[in-house]
Amino acid sequence: MGSVPGTLLARVRALPPFRLDALIGGAVAVEICAEILIMTELRGVRLLLALALPGVFGLGVGLRRRAPLAAVPLVTAGFVAGNLIGQELTDHVLLPFFVIIVVTYSAGAALEGARLRAAFAAGAALVVLSVLTDSEPDDALSFVFSVTFMVAAPMLFGHLLRNRARLNQALRDKAARAQQQRAAQAEAAAVEERTRIAGELHDVVAHALSAMTVQAGAARRLADREPARAATAFAAVEHTGREALTELRRLLGVLRKEDEDLALAPQPSLAHVDGLVQRASAAGLPVALTVAGAARSLPAGVDLTAYRVVQEALGRARDGGRAGRADVMVTYGPADVAIEVHDDGGTDGRALLGMRERVTVYGGELSTAALDGGGWRVTARLPVEPAA
């Protein structure tokens, strides 16, 4: 359990900036009042006038980020008023001096251009006036030191930190964009490689089936008349089939080299979409699932493709679109199955090139679009041969 001071400090840090400034401004006003009452011997009208100054400095601290162009002349004018009330006040009450430095620093960090020059001019003029109204002998060095130390240096430091923060943010944004580009290029390369391997798989299967069909036909015709030649043909069919299986395993191993467990697991289907939705919700993306129509057995390829559409759409919604929630609808029709996934995320990272190719293989259609009110929708329709 955290300590009380630590908890209090965490609550203070969690306050909005303007409310925090108001709280600090109130504390500054109370502290300056205490310094006036304890450190000085002012009485009567001079004491009443002096006790009005803490409110001026506290207000300046409260406005240092909300209205820095007004806060700078406000606190420097308060410093001039303190000199006019009496040298005893400025000699013993030190916090207003630091308040001016903090406020001018905040102005340098918040303003730029003409507004920054105006704040500097107002602050410098009032600091010069404060030097003229104090009881110390005036010389050029006093004016230069006061303006530099109380106005110019804090403003310059704040402005430099502002520019440095902007530069750091620009570099972070550039690095994030570069990372996204690299991820997109890697994804495009992976899609291209999978497309190439899919073509190779097609060639392997087509060639093997053609050879096996020819050899099997020859073996059938020779089975009764020339059993020896028929046996040779059957051996050729077996040999061709084994070679084809070896090549298929090699290519599938490339496709699944990072997912060995998946290669041994049963293929998922729409019957497992409930578990997919639960895993997505556990990963931080609440998902609502709706199933319309009578669920029925689908061809294995169509069933797997429908599952993969839901899986890819939810993955892109969570990782690329930064969605907060998603809805999945599975509709079983008499001649097709329809998938619809929509979420409230952005449009980044939504490419489904490989999935579009897979849907097309089964004669289906896949479309993606941004929603008018914000969000993203993925729809797919896969034809299903009617049950006999």
Contacts in CASP RR format, 6 or more apart in sequence:
PFRMAT RR
TARGET T0000
AUTHOR 0000-0000-0000
METHOD contacts of the structure
MODEL  1
MGSVPGTLLARVRALPPFRLDALIGGAVAVEICAEILIMTELRGVRLLLA
LALPGVFGLGVGLRRRAPLAAVPLVTAGFVAGNLIGQELTDHVLLPFFVI
IVVTYSAGAALEGARLRAAFAAGAALVVLSVLTDSEPDDALSFVFSVTFM
VAAPMLFGHLLRNRARLNQALRDKAARAQQQRAAQAEAAAVEERTRIAGE
LHDVVAHALSAMTVQAGAARRLADREPARAATAFAAVEHTGREALTELRR
LLGVLRKEDEDLALAPQPSLAHVDGLVQRASAAGLPVALTVAGAARSLPA
GVDLTAYRVVQEALGRARDGGRAGRADVMVTYGPADVAIEVHDDGGTDGR
ALLGMRERVTVYGGELSTAALDGGGWRVTARLPVEPAA
12 20 0 8 1.000
12 23 0 8 1.000
15 23 0 8 1.000
17 65 0 8 1.000
18 62 0 8 1.000
18 65 0 8 1.000
18 66 0 8 1.000
21 61 0 8 1.000
21 62 0 8 1.000
21 63 0 8 1.000
21 64 0 8 1.000
21 65 0 8 1.000
21 66 0 8 1.000
22 62 0 8 1.000
24 61 0 8 1.000
24 62 0 8 1.000
25 57 0 8 1.000
25 58 0 8 1.000
25 59 0 8 1.000
25 60 0 8 1.000
25 61 0 8 1.000
25 62 0 8 1.000
26 58 0 8 1.000
26 61 0 8 1.000
28 54 0 8 1.000
28 57 0 8 1.000
28 58 0 8 1.000
28 61 0 8 1.000
28 95 0 8 1.000
28 99 0 8 1.000
29 54 0 8 1.000
29 55 0 8 1.000
29 57 0 8 1.000
29 58 0 8 1.000
30 54 0 8 1.000
31 54 0 8 1.000
31 95 0 8 1.000
32 53 0 8 1.000
32 54 0 8 1.000
32 55 0 8 1.000
32 57 0 8 1.000
32 58 0 8 1.000
32 93 0 8 1.000
32 95 0 8 1.000
32 96 0 8 1.000
33 51 0 8 1.000
33 54 0 8 1.000
35 92 0 8 1.000
35 93 0 8 1.000
35 94 0 8 1.000
35 95 0 8 1.000
36 42 0 8 1.000
36 47 0 8 1.000
36 50 0 8 1.000
36 51 0 8 1.000
36 53 0 8 1.000
36 54 0 8 1.000
36 89 0 8 1.000
36 93 0 8 1.000
39 92 0 8 1.000
39 93 0 8 1.000
40 50 0 8 1.000
40 88 0 8 1.000
40 89 0 8 1.000
40 92 0 8 1.000
40 93 0 8 1.000
41 88 0 8 1.000
42 50 0 8 1.000
42 85 0 8 1.000
42 88 0 8 1.000
42 89 0 8 1.000
46 85 0 8 1.000
46 86 0 8 1.000
49 81 0 8 1.000
49 85 0 8 1.000
50 82 0 8 1.000
50 85 0 8 1.000
50 89 0 8 1.000
53 78 0 8 1.000
53 81 0 8 1.000
53 82 0 8 1.000
53 85 0 8 1.000
53 89 0 8 1.000
53 96 0 8 1.000
56 74 0 8 1.000
56 75 0 8 1.000
56 77 0 8 1.000
56 78 0 8 1.000
56 81 0 8 1.000
57 75 0 8 1.000
57 78 0 8 1.000
57 95 0 8 1.000
57 96 0 8 1.000
57 99 0 8 1.000
58 99 0 8 1.000
59 71 0 8 1.000
59 74 0 8 1.000
60 70 0 8 1.000
60 71 0 8 1.000
60 74 0 8 1.000
60 75 0 8 1.000
60 99 0 8 1.000
60 103 0 8 1.000
61 71 0 8 1.000
61 75 0 8 1.000
61 99 0 8 1.000
61 102 0 8 1.000
61 103 0 8 1.000
62 71 0 8 1.000
63 70 0 8 1.000
63 71 0 8 1.000
63 74 0 8 1.000
64 71 0 8 1.000
64 102 0 8 1.000
64 103 0 8 1.000
64 106 0 8 1.000
64 107 0 8 1.000
64 110 0 8 1.000
65 106 0 8 1.000
65 110 0 8 1.000
68 103 0 8 1.000
68 106 0 8 1.000
68 107 0 8 1.000
68 108 0 8 1.000
68 110 0 8 1.000
68 111 0 8 1.000
68 119 0 8 1.000
69 107 0 8 1.000
69 111 0 8 1.000
69 115 0 8 1.000
69 118 0 8 1.000
69 119 0 8 1.000
71 103 0 8 1.000
71 106 0 8 1.000
71 107 0 8 1.000
72 103 0 8 1.000
72 104 0 8 1.000
72 107 0 8 1.000
72 119 0 8 1.000
72 122 0 8 1.000
72 123 0 8 1.000
72 151 0 8 1.000
73 119 0 8 1.000
73 122 0 8 1.000
73 123 0 8 1.000
73 126 0 8 1.000
75 96 0 8 1.000
75 99 0 8 1.000
75 100 0 8 1.000
75 103 0 8 1.000
76 100 0 8 1.000
76 122 0 8 1.000
76 123 0 8 1.000
76 126 0 8 1.000
76 127 0 8 1.000
76 130 0 8 1.000
76 150 0 8 1.000
76 151 0 8 1.000
77 126 0 8 1.000
78 96 0 8 1.000
79 90 0 8 1.000
79 96 0 8 1.000
79 97 0 8 1.000
79 100 0 8 1.000
79 126 0 8 1.000
79 127 0 8 1.000
79 130 0 8 1.000
80 126 0 8 1.000
80 129 0 8 1.000
80 130 0 8 1.000
80 133 0 8 1.000
82 89 0 8 1.000
82 90 0 8 1.000
82 96 0 8 1.000
83 89 0 8 1.000
83 90 0 8 1.000
83 130 0 8 1.000
83 133 0 8 1.000
83 134 0 8 1.000
84 133 0 8 1.000
87 134 0 8 1.000
87 135 0 8 1.000
90 96 0 8 1.000
90 134 0 8 1.000
97 150 0 8 1.000
100 127 0 8 1.000
100 150 0 8 1.000
100 151 0 8 1.000
101 149 0 8 1.000
101 150 0 8 1.000
101 154 0 8 1.000
102 154 0 8 1.000
104 119 0 8 1.000
104 123 0 8 1.000
104 150 0 8 1.000
104 151 0 8 1.000
104 154 0 8 1.000
104 155 0 8 1.000
105 154 0 8 1.000
105 155 0 8 1.000
105 157 0 8 1.000
105 158 0 8 1.000
106 158 0 8 1.000
107 116 0 8 1.000
107 119 0 8 1.000
107 155 0 8 1.000
108 116 0 8 1.000
108 119 0 8 1.000
108 154 0 8 1.000
108 155 0 8 1.000
108 156 0 8 1.000
108 157 0 8 1.000
108 158 0 8 1.000
108 159 0 8 1.000
108 162 0 8 1.000
109 158 0 8 1.000
109 159 0 8 1.000
109 161 0 8 1.000
109 162 0 8 1.000
110 162 0 8 1.000
111 119 0 8 1.000
112 159 0 8 1.000
112 162 0 8 1.000
116 155 0 8 1.000
116 159 0 8 1.000
119 155 0 8 1.000
120 151 0 8 1.000
120 152 0 8 1.000
120 155 0 8 1.000
123 151 0 8 1.000
124 147 0 8 1.000
124 151 0 8 1.000
124 152 0 8 1.000
127 146 0 8 1.000
127 147 0 8 1.000
127 150 0 8 1.000
127 151 0 8 1.000
128 143 0 8 1.000
128 146 0 8 1.000
128 147 0 8 1.000
130 146 0 8 1.000
131 138 0 8 1.000
131 142 0 8 1.000
131 143 0 8 1.000
131 146 0 8 1.000
132 138 0 8 1.000
136 142 0 8 1.000
180 348 0 8 1.000
184 349 0 8 1.000
184 351 0 8 1.000
187 351 0 8 1.000
188 353 0 8 1.000
191 353 0 8 1.000
191 354 0 8 1.000
194 255 0 8 1.000
194 354 0 8 1.000
195 354 0 8 1.000
195 357 0 8 1.000
197 251 0 8 1.000
197 254 0 8 1.000
197 255 0 8 1.000
198 357 0 8 1.000
200 251 0 8 1.000
201 248 0 8 1.000
201 251 0 8 1.000
201 252 0 8 1.000
204 244 0 8 1.000
204 247 0 8 1.000
204 248 0 8 1.000
204 251 0 8 1.000
205 244 0 8 1.000
205 248 0 8 1.000
207 244 0 8 1.000
208 240 0 8 1.000
208 241 0 8 1.000
208 243 0 8 1.000
208 244 0 8 1.000
211 236 0 8 1.000
211 240 0 8 1.000
212 237 0 8 1.000
212 240 0 8 1.000
212 241 0 8 1.000
212 244 0 8 1.000
215 233 0 8 1.000
215 234 0 8 1.000
215 236 0 8 1.000
215 237 0 8 1.000
215 240 0 8 1.000
216 233 0 8 1.000
216 234 0 8 1.000
216 237 0 8 1.000
217 233 0 8 1.000
218 230 0 8 1.000
218 233 0 8 1.000
219 230 0 8 1.000
219 231 0 8 1.000
219 233 0 8 1.000
219 234 0 8 1.000
219 237 0 8 1.000
220 230 0 8 1.000
222 229 0 8 1.000
222 230 0 8 1.000
222 233 0 8 1.000
223 230 0 8 1.000
252 263 0 8 1.000
253 263 0 8 1.000
256 262 0 8 1.000
256 263 0 8 1.000
267 300 0 8 1.000
267 304 0 8 1.000
268 276 0 8 1.000
268 304 0 8 1.000
268 307 0 8 1.000
268 311 0 8 1.000
269 298 0 8 1.000
269 300 0 8 1.000
269 303 0 8 1.000
269 304 0 8 1.000
269 306 0 8 1.000
269 307 0 8 1.000
270 295 0 8 1.000
270 298 0 8 1.000
270 303 0 8 1.000
270 306 0 8 1.000
270 307 0 8 1.000
270 330 0 8 1.000
270 337 0 8 1.000
271 295 0 8 1.000
271 303 0 8 1.000
272 307 0 8 1.000
273 289 0 8 1.000
273 307 0 8 1.000
273 310 0 8 1.000
273 328 0 8 1.000
273 330 0 8 1.000
274 289 0 8 1.000
276 307 0 8 1.000
276 310 0 8 1.000
276 311 0 8 1.000
276 314 0 8 1.000
277 287 0 8 1.000
277 289 0 8 1.000
277 314 0 8 1.000
277 328 0 8 1.000
280 287 0 8 1.000
280 314 0 8 1.000
280 315 0 8 1.000
280 318 0 8 1.000
280 326 0 8 1.000
281 287 0 8 1.000
283 318 0 8 1.000
284 318 0 8 1.000
285 314 0 8 1.000
285 315 0 8 1.000
285 317 0 8 1.000
285 318 0 8 1.000
285 323 0 8 1.000
285 324 0 8 1.000
285 325 0 8 1.000
285 326 0 8 1.000
285 343 0 8 1.000
286 324 0 8 1.000
286 325 0 8 1.000
286 326 0 8 1.000
287 314 0 8 1.000
287 325 0 8 1.000
287 326 0 8 1.000
287 327 0 8 1.000
287 328 0 8 1.000
288 325 0 8 1.000
288 326 0 8 1.000
288 327 0 8 1.000
288 328 0 8 1.000
289 328 0 8 1.000
289 329 0 8 1.000
289 330 0 8 1.000
290 327 0 8 1.000
290 328 0 8 1.000
290 329 0 8 1.000
290 330 0 8 1.000
291 329 0 8 1.000
291 330 0 8 1.000
291 331 0 8 1.000
291 332 0 8 1.000
292 329 0 8 1.000
292 330 0 8 1.000
292 331 0 8 1.000
292 332 0 8 1.000
293 331 0 8 1.000
293 332 0 8 1.000
293 333 0 8 1.000
294 332 0 8 1.000
295 332 0 8 1.000
296 332 0 8 1.000
296 387 0 8 1.000
297 303 0 8 1.000
298 306 0 8 1.000
298 337 0 8 1.000
298 384 0 8 1.000
299 384 0 8 1.000
299 385 0 8 1.000
301 362 0 8 1.000
302 337 0 8 1.000
302 362 0 8 1.000
302 382 0 8 1.000
302 383 0 8 1.000
302 384 0 8 1.000
305 358 0 8 1.000
305 359 0 8 1.000
305 361 0 8 1.000
305 362 0 8 1.000
305 382 0 8 1.000
306 330 0 8 1.000
306 337 0 8 1.000
306 339 0 8 1.000
306 380 0 8 1.000
306 382 0 8 1.000
308 355 0 8 1.000
308 358 0 8 1.000
309 339 0 8 1.000
309 341 0 8 1.000
309 355 0 8 1.000
309 359 0 8 1.000
309 366 0 8 1.000
309 378 0 8 1.000
309 380 0 8 1.000
310 328 0 8 1.000
310 330 0 8 1.000
310 339 0 8 1.000
310 341 0 8 1.000
312 352 0 8 1.000
312 355 0 8 1.000
313 326 0 8 1.000
313 328 0 8 1.000
313 339 0 8 1.000
313 341 0 8 1.000
313 352 0 8 1.000
313 378 0 8 1.000
314 326 0 8 1.000
314 328 0 8 1.000
314 341 0 8 1.000
316 349 0 8 1.000
316 350 0 8 1.000
316 351 0 8 1.000
316 352 0 8 1.000
317 323 0 8 1.000
317 326 0 8 1.000
317 341 0 8 1.000
317 343 0 8 1.000
317 345 0 8 1.000
317 376 0 8 1.000
319 349 0 8 1.000
320 346 0 8 1.000
320 348 0 8 1.000
320 349 0 8 1.000
320 350 0 8 1.000
321 343 0 8 1.000
321 345 0 8 1.000
321 346 0 8 1.000
321 347 0 8 1.000
321 348 0 8 1.000
321 349 0 8 1.000
321 350 0 8 1.000
321 376 0 8 1.000
322 345 0 8 1.000
322 346 0 8 1.000
322 348 0 8 1.000
323 343 0 8 1.000
323 344 0 8 1.000
323 345 0 8 1.000
323 346 0 8 1.000
323 375 0 8 1.000
323 376 0 8 1.000
324 343 0 8 1.000
324 344 0 8 1.000
324 345 0 8 1.000
325 343 0 8 1.000
325 344 0 8 1.000
326 341 0 8 1.000
326 342 0 8 1.000
326 343 0 8 1.000
326 344 0 8 1.000
327 341 0 8 1.000
327 342 0 8 1.000
327 343 0 8 1.000
328 339 0 8 1.000
328 340 0 8 1.000
328 341 0 8 1.000
329 338 0 8 1.000
329 339 0 8 1.000
329 340 0 8 1.000
329 341 0 8 1.000
330 337 0 8 1.000
330 338 0 8 1.000
330 339 0 8 1.000
331 337 0 8 1.000
331 338 0 8 1.000
331 339 0 8 1.000
331 340 0 8 1.000
333 384 0 8 1.000
334 386 0 8 1.000
335 383 0 8 1.000
335 384 0 8 1.000
335 385 0 8 1.000
335 386 0 8 1.000
336 381 0 8 1.000
336 382 0 8 1.000
336 383 0 8 1.000
336 384 0 8 1.000
337 381 0 8 1.000
337 382 0 8 1.000
337 384 0 8 1.000
338 379 0 8 1.000
338 380 0 8 1.000
338 381 0 8 1.000
338 382 0 8 1.000
339 378 0 8 1.000
339 379 0 8 1.000
339 380 0 8 1.000
339 381 0 8 1.000
339 382 0 8 1.000
340 377 0 8 1.000
340 378 0 8 1.000
340 379 0 8 1.000
340 380 0 8 1.000
341 377 0 8 1.000
341 378 0 8 1.000
341 379 0 8 1.000
342 371 0 8 1.000
342 375 0 8 1.000
342 376 0 8 1.000
342 377 0 8 1.000
342 378 0 8 1.000
343 375 0 8 1.000
343 376 0 8 1.000
344 374 0 8 1.000
344 375 0 8 1.000
345 374 0 8 1.000
345 375 0 8 1.000
345 376 0 8 1.000
346 370 0 8 1.000
346 374 0 8 1.000
346 375 0 8 1.000
346 376 0 8 1.000
347 370 0 8 1.000
347 375 0 8 1.000
347 376 0 8 1.000
350 368 0 8 1.000
350 376 0 8 1.000
352 366 0 8 1.000
352 368 0 8 1.000
352 378 0 8 1.000
355 366 0 8 1.000
356 366 0 8 1.000
359 365 0 8 1.000
359 366 0 8 1.000
359 380 0 8 1.000
359 382 0 8 1.000
360 366 0 8 1.000
362 382 0 8 1.000
362 383 0 8 1.000
363 382 0 8 1.000
363 383 0 8 1.000
364 380 0 8 1.000
364 381 0 8 1.000
364 382 0 8 1.000
364 383 0 8 1.000
365 380 0 8 1.000
365 381 0 8 1.000
366 378 0 8 1.000
366 379 0 8 1.000
366 380 0 8 1.000
367 378 0 8 1.000
367 379 0 8 1.000
367 380 0 8 1.000
368 376 0 8 1.000
368 377 0 8 1.000
368 378 0 8 1.000
368 379 0 8 1.000
369 376 0 8 1.000
369 377 0 8 1.000
370 376 0 8 1.000
370 377 0 8 1.000
371 377 0 8 1.000
END
